[in-house]
Amino acid sequence: MSKLGDLGAKLYRGEVGYDFVGKRKIWYGISILITITAIVGLAVRGLNMGIEFEGGAVFNTPKTSVSVSKADEIAEEASGHDAIVQKLGNDTLRIQIAGVDTDKSDRIKAELAKELDINADDINADLVGPSWGEQIANKAWQGLAIFMILVVIYLAIAFEWRMAVAALIALIHDITITVGVYALVGFEVTPGTVIGLLTILGYSLYDTVVVFDSLKEQSKDLAKQTRFTYSEVANRSINSTLVRSINTTVVALLPVAGLLFIGGGFLGAGMLNDISLSLFVGLAAGAYSSIFIATPLVADLKETEPQMKALKKRVLAKRRAAAAKGESAEAATEPVGDDPQDDDAEDAAPAVVGPRSGPRSQPTRNRGRGRPSGKRR
């Protein structure tokens, strides 16, 4: 078995583990800091909306030896607006200029033909009206709102409302960070960006649901035992699915990184940046939120219940009693033979959370009874 696979098996069995839930205030602080940075970037710089949303003109030139930087300078002087120039195949240029109407488009086309030394009839000009872009933006927001509502309803039915709330907060967290990064780097927002954003929300939700499913299974009849609190079981759920989350995230990020850094950066295919940046940032943020945000939030919400509060008090009281007797904290999690509830919990309770000594398969002995622990005959 590989080292990573062996680590995954140990995490799943509870032989090793990291206290993600116990250190949740650190993760909350990091997320708040990143979110504030994203919001400030969005408020100060704003989004660089493409012509599909703002309206404008796209000019496609025939083959030319003019460089991208020179064409960009010519287009901005001719239009008085910022231009986006991309080199296409066969040395042709694609020039995008936002906020241009029909009359202005004809004048810009003539100026471009003159400065680029090209016949004006050889330049193809396509106009996009701002009303069409506004309709796209409205449809995108409607689709996002419907998606969020369906997610909350599904999770509330399949799991519980606390998990639905935590997943919704995690999704909003991912959207905010992704949009903020777009504002900070100044990449153009196009319909491809919207597609990428919706894609990463689905991925983030999938990763979160995997952890929630493990938590739901391990927390069955949790109140009937006195070995672990809800937060500890939640932490075990994260650890048991950690390697799976890492594997799926890395596999998903590699091709997206190829599109963003090699295709869009090194090879200069700028149009790939529209969708690849949202995918790259969103996938990373989604993996982070499913581990460090969603499940700890569920634990916080769940432990406000009177039943879970009482369970936590019983677990801590049992451990304090064990410590007063000079027993180890690990021994405090073993079932006590004189307590029928604890005997029954041996089979119902989840595996040990965090490091432990000795294989789980070895039976423990009831104190003073001289027989293996288990259900009473």
C-alpha positions in Angstrom: 0.0 0.0 0.0 1.3 3.5 -0.8 2.2 5.9 2.0 -0.8 8.2 1.1 -3.1 5.2 1.1 -1.7 3.9 4.4 -2.3 7.4 5.9 -5.8 7.4 4.6 -6.5 4.1 6.2 -5.1 5.3 9.5 -7.2 8.4 9.3 -10.3 6.4 8.5 -9.8 4.1 11.5 -9.0 7.0 13.8 -5.5 5.9 14.6 -4.2 9.3 13.6 -5.9 12.6 13.1 -5.7 16.4 13.1 -8.0 18.5 15.3 -9.7 20.6 12.5 -12.8 21.3 14.6 -10.9 22.2 17.7 -8.9 24.8 15.9 -12.0 26.2 14.1 -11.5 29.8 15.4 -8.2 29.9 13.4 -9.9 28.8 10.2 -12.8 31.2 10.8 -10.3 34.1 11.3 -8.4 33.2 8.1 -11.7 33.0 6.1 -12.9 36.4 7.5 -9.6 38.0 6.5 -9.7 36.6 3.0 -13.3 37.5 2.6 -12.7 41.1 3.7 -9.8 41.4 1.3 -12.1 40.2 -1.5 -14.9 42.6 -0.6 -12.5 45.5 -0.4 -11.0 44.6 -3.8 -14.5 44.4 -5.3 -15.5 47.7 -3.8 -12.4 49.6 -4.8 -11.5 48.1 -8.2 -14.9 46.6 -9.3 -15.3 43.9 -11.9 -14.0 44.2 -15.4 -17.2 43.2 -17.2 -16.9 41.9 -20.7 -18.9 43.4 -23.7 -21.4 40.5 -23.3 -22.6 42.3 -20.2 -21.8 46.0 -20.9 -22.3 46.1 -24.6 -19.7 47.2 -27.2 -17.9 46.1 -30.4 -15.6 43.3 -31.4 -13.3 43.9 -34.4 -11.6 41.0 -36.1 -8.7 42.0 -38.4 -7.1 40.0 -41.2 -3.5 38.9 -40.9 -1.2 41.7 -39.7 2.3 42.2 -38.4 1.2 44.7 -35.8 2.0 43.6 -32.2 -0.7 43.3 -29.6 0.7 46.2 -27.5 0.7 48.5 -30.5 -2.8 47.5 -31.6 -4.0 48.0 -28.0 -2.6 51.6 -28.1 -4.2 52.3 -31.5 -7.6 51.0 -30.4 -7.6 53.0 -27.2 -6.6 56.2 -29.0 -9.3 55.6 -31.7 -12.1 54.8 -29.2 -11.3 56.7 -26.0 -12.0 53.5 -24.1 -10.0 50.6 -22.7 -9.5 47.9 -25.3 -8.7 44.2 -25.0 -6.6 42.9 -27.9 -5.8 39.2 -28.4 -3.6 37.6 -31.1 -5.5 34.8 -32.8 -4.4 32.1 -35.3 -2.7 33.2 -38.6 -1.6 36.5 -36.9 -5.1 37.9 -36.9 -6.2 40.3 -34.1 -9.4 40.4 -32.0 -10.1 43.8 -30.5 -12.8 44.3 -27.9 -14.0 47.7 -27.0 -16.8 48.2 -24.4 -19.4 51.0 -24.5 -19.5 51.5 -28.3 -22.6 52.2 -30.3 -23.1 51.8 -34.1 -22.1 55.3 -35.2 -19.0 55.2 -33.0 -18.2 51.7 -34.2 -18.0 52.8 -37.9 -15.6 55.6 -37.0 -13.4 53.3 -34.9 -13.3 50.8 -37.7 -12.1 53.4 -40.2 -9.4 54.6 -37.7 -8.2 51.1 -37.1 -8.0 50.3 -40.8 -5.9 53.5 -41.3 -3.5 52.9 -38.4 -3.1 49.2 -39.0 -2.7 49.7 -42.8 -5.6 47.4 -43.5 -8.6 47.7 -45.9 -11.6 48.7 -43.8 -13.8 46.2 -45.6 -11.5 43.4 -44.4 -12.3 44.2 -40.8 -15.3 42.4 -39.4 -17.2 44.3 -36.7 -19.8 42.8 -34.4 -21.9 44.9 -32.1 -23.4 43.7 -28.7 -26.1 45.9 -27.2 -26.1 46.6 -23.5 -29.7 45.4 -23.0 -28.7 41.9 -24.2 -25.8 41.9 -21.7 -28.2 43.1 -18.9 -30.5 40.1 -19.7 -27.6 37.7 -19.5 -26.6 39.2 -16.1 -30.1 38.9 -14.7 -30.5 35.3 -15.9 -27.2 34.5 -14.3 -28.3 35.9 -10.9 -31.6 34.1 -11.2 -29.9 30.8 -11.9 -27.6 31.3 -9.0 -30.5 32.1 -6.6 -32.5 29.0 -7.8 -29.4 26.9 -7.3 -28.9 28.1 -3.7 -32.5 27.5 -2.8 -32.5 24.0 -4.2 -29.3 23.2 -2.4 -30.7 24.3 0.9 -34.0 22.3 0.4 -32.1 19.2 -0.6 -29.6 19.3 2.3 -32.4 20.0 4.8 -34.3 17.0 3.6 -31.4 14.6 3.1 -29.5 15.6 6.3 -30.8 18.5 8.5 -31.3 22.2 8.4 -28.0 22.9 10.3 -26.0 21.2 7.6 -28.0 23.1 4.9 -27.2 26.4 6.6 -23.5 25.5 6.9 -23.3 24.4 3.3 -25.0 27.7 2.2 -22.5 29.8 4.1 -19.6 27.8 2.6 -21.0 28.4 -0.9 -21.3 32.1 -0.3 -17.8 32.1 1.1 -16.5 30.4 -2.2 -18.4 32.9 -4.4 -17.2 35.9 -2.5 -13.5 34.8 -2.7 -13.7 34.0 -6.4 -15.4 37.2 -7.4 -13.0 39.2 -5.2 -10.0 37.6 -6.9 -11.5 38.6 -10.3 -11.7 42.2 -9.1 -8.1 42.2 -7.7 -6.5 40.7 -10.8 -8.7 42.6 -13.3 -9.6 39.6 -15.5 -12.6 40.1 -17.8 -15.9 38.7 -16.6 -17.6 36.8 -19.5 -20.4 34.2 -19.8 -17.6 31.7 -19.5 -16.8 33.1 -16.1 -20.4 32.5 -15.0 -20.2 28.9 -16.2 -17.0 28.3 -14.3 -18.5 29.8 -11.2 -21.6 27.5 -11.3 -19.3 24.6 -12.0 -17.2 25.2 -8.9 -20.3 25.6 -6.7 -21.3 22.1 -7.7 -17.9 20.7 -6.9 -17.7 22.5 -3.6 -21.1 21.1 -2.6 -20.1 17.6 -3.6 -17.0 17.7 -1.4 -19.1 19.1 1.5 -21.8 16.4 1.2 -19.2 13.6 1.3 -18.1 14.9 4.8 -21.7 15.4 5.9 -22.7 11.9 4.9 -19.8 10.5 7.0 -20.8 12.7 9.9 -24.5 11.6 9.6 -23.5 7.9 9.7 -21.0 8.3 12.6 -23.3 10.4 14.8 -26.2 8.0 14.9 -27.4 7.3 18.5 -24.6 9.6 19.7 -26.4 10.8 22.8 -26.6 7.1 24.1 -22.9 7.0 24.8 -20.4 9.0 26.9 -17.2 8.6 25.0 -17.2 11.4 22.4 -18.8 14.8 21.9 -20.4 15.9 18.7 -17.4 18.1 17.8 -15.1 15.1 18.2 -17.2 12.9 15.9 -17.4 15.8 13.4 -13.6 16.0 13.5 -13.4 12.3 12.8 -15.6 12.6 9.8 -13.3 15.2 8.3 -10.2 13.1 8.9 -11.8 10.0 7.5 -12.5 11.7 4.2 -9.4 14.0 4.2 -7.3 11.9 1.7 -10.3 11.6 -0.6 -10.8 15.3 -0.6 -7.1 16.0 -1.3 -7.0 13.5 -4.1 -10.1 14.8 -5.9 -9.0 18.4 -5.4 -5.5 17.8 -6.8 -6.8 15.8 -9.8 -9.3 18.6 -10.6 -6.8 21.4 -10.1 -4.1 20.0 -12.4 -5.9 20.4 -15.7 -7.4 23.7 -14.7 -3.9 25.0 -13.7 -2.7 23.9 -17.2 -5.4 26.0 -18.8 -4.7 29.0 -16.6 -0.9 29.1 -16.4 0.2 27.4 -19.6 -2.7 28.1 -22.0 -3.6 31.5 -20.8 -0.3 32.7 -19.4 2.6 31.0 -21.3 0.9 30.4 -24.6 -1.1 33.7 -24.5 -4.5 32.3 -25.1 -6.2 35.0 -23.0 -9.7 33.8 -23.6 -9.0 30.7 -21.5 -8.5 32.9 -18.5 -12.2 33.7 -18.5 -13.2 30.3 -17.3 -10.0 28.8 -15.9 -9.4 31.5 -13.2 -12.9 31.0 -11.8 -12.4 27.2 -11.8 -9.0 27.3 -10.2 -9.8 29.8 -7.4 -13.3 28.2 -6.9 -12.0 24.6 -6.7 -9.3 25.6 -4.1 -11.8 27.7 -2.1 -14.4 24.9 -2.2 -11.9 22.3 -0.9 -10.9 24.6 1.9 -14.5 25.5 2.9 -15.7 21.9 3.0 -13.0 21.0 5.4 -12.3 24.1 7.5 -15.7 25.9 7.4 -18.7 23.8 6.6 -18.2 20.9 9.1 -17.0 23.1 12.0 -20.0 25.3 11.5 -22.3 22.3 11.8 -20.5 21.3 15.0 -21.1 24.8 16.4 -24.8 24.8 15.5 -25.4 21.3 16.7 -23.8 21.8 20.1 -26.3 24.5 20.8 -28.9 21.8 21.2 -29.7 20.9 24.8 -29.2 17.2 24.1 -25.7 17.8 22.7 -24.9 20.2 25.5 -25.8 17.5 28.1 -23.7 15.0 26.2 -20.7 17.2 26.3 -21.1 17.7 30.0 -21.3 13.9 30.6 -18.3 13.2 28.5 -16.2 15.9 30.1 -17.4 14.8 33.6 -16.4 11.2 32.9 -12.9 12.3 31.7 -12.4 14.5 34.8 -13.4 11.6 37.0 -10.9 9.3 35.2 -8.2 12.0 35.6 -8.9 12.3 39.3 -8.4 8.5 39.6 -5.1 8.8 37.8 -6.3 7.1 34.6 -5.3 8.4 31.2 -7.6 10.4 29.0 -7.7 7.4 26.7 -8.9 5.1 29.4 -11.8 7.5 30.0 -13.2 6.7 26.6 -13.4 3.0 27.3 -16.9 1.7 28.3 -17.4 1.0 32.0 -18.9 -2.4 32.7 -21.2 -1.2 35.5 -23.0 1.2 33.2 -25.4 -0.6 30.8 -25.6 2.4 28.6 -21.8 2.4 28.1 -21.8 -1.3 27.4 -24.3 -0.9 24.6 -22.4 2.1 23.3 -19.4 0.0 22.5 -20.9 -1.1 19.3 -22.9 2.1 18.5 -20.1 4.6 19.1 -17.9 5.7 16.3 -14.2 4.8 16.2 -11.7 6.6 18.4 -11.0 10.2 17.3 -7.3 11.0 17.0 -4.2 9.0 18.0 -4.6 6.0 20.2 -2.5 3.0 21.3 -3.2 -0.6 20.5 -5.4 -2.1 17.8 -9.1 -1.5 18.1 -9.8 -5.2 17.6 -8.5 -6.1 21.1 -11.3 -6.5 23.6 -11.3 -4.5 26.8 -12.2 -6.0 30.2 -14.9 -4.8 32.4 -13.5 -3.7 35.7 -14.3 -6.3 38.4 -16.2 -8.7 36.1 -13.4 -10.7 34.5 -15.1 -11.0 31.1 -14.8 -9.2 27.8 -16.8 -6.0 27.5 -19.9 -6.1 25.3 -23.7 -6.4 25.5 -25.1 -8.2 28.5 -26.5 -11.6 27.9 
